[in-house]
Amino acid sequence: MVPRILLIVDDTPVLAARLRDAVPVSHAYLAEDRDSALDLLRRHKPPVILLPIGEPETEALATLSRLLAEAPSTKIVALTPADRRILAVRAVARGAHDVCSTPLDVEELVAAVRRAFQRADLEQEGRRLVDQDAPPPLRVLRDDMERRAMLDALARAGGNLSATARLLGVSRPTLYALMKQHGVRTE
């Protein structure tokens, strides 16, 4: 489960005050501008960010892009004016996870934040499963195949090391080195 850390980018503490009790998070940080948002993102690695997308539009969208460039798996909930649908479309096109209209309906915002944390949890679990399901490294596979080929050749040669080396196409000293490397003994 990702840590329940929320970054709120807002130049007024009003949004943070409204959300403090409504959103279930362990830590909420308030950034007043783009630079402090990037700094808090680097220091605290919040999985979810609330970002108002208003005027100036280009600066807000640039902030959205910069935050995602810094931390691509971060879920950003864009807060856009209800009468500016194009801002919501542009925010989603730039990578916002979700959009809430302002003036804010706190229940809607809480639901959006919960969805963002749930998505972050699922993605983290997916990355963990992919790591577990990853194939073994090539070296492990190669060593295993080399050991099997050597044991097969030894069996076909009836334990005769000269015949085993010929079957494998290696010299006897190389066969001895391989046997030592793979812990194979003939006695």
Beta strands, then each sheet from edge to edge (+ up, - down):
strand 1: 5-9
strand 2: 27-31
strand 3: 48-52
strand 4: 75-81
strand 5: 98-102
sheet 1: 2+ 1+ 3+ 4+ 5+
end
